[in-house]
């Protein structure tokens, strides 16, 4: 048993089933339209490039909530020792199909067995907003323990004051999940409470397919 078990979200199975239903449509959307592909978004690409340059020599990198593997593959192309995990088995099937040279496995952010100081970097790239408000701090603490001193965490998420319940997504597919939105100061405070030191912050205005968003990179102190 892990030394620091994390509470299991009550809606975890429903969220997994929802992402399984939309996985094929989402993967097709990324490939055909570029939505969700950081290569099409200069500021997001720059954030991931900065993260990659920072952690390149620090050891393995884990992409938590990797979806169809777009960012995992991008980092692998840049020479990082990176692997991806996702709650949705169907997302992982698409990731393996699209990026057969990368390593992927099925796992929830709340059920990862990560060794102390075992990773050079961790990503939560638009993948942690489904975590309940009382669970996210536990996951951030897990990431902080798993990072080597000097290792970095990067996350991107939705900004707002009110949570949003999704009932359909990506082509009208029925889903059921909650998008927990945070104000930047709230999220930065949680990251610091987990034991990480924020080193960069990027705030982005609403776009065609999403509301305002936030990117934060933080490090485990040496």
Buried (B, 14 or more C-beta within 10 A) or exposed (E): EEEEEBEEBEBBEBBBBBBBBBBBBBBBBBBEEEBBBBEEBEEBBEBBBBBBEBBBEBBBBBBBBBBBBBBBBBBBEEEBBBBBBBBBEBBBBBBBEBBEEBBBEBBBBBEBEBEEBBBBBBBBBBBBBBBBEEBBBBBBBBBBBBBBEBBBBBBBBBBBEEBEEBEEBBEEBEBBBBBBBBEBEEBBBBBBEBBBEBBBEBEBEEEEEEBBBBBBBBBBEE
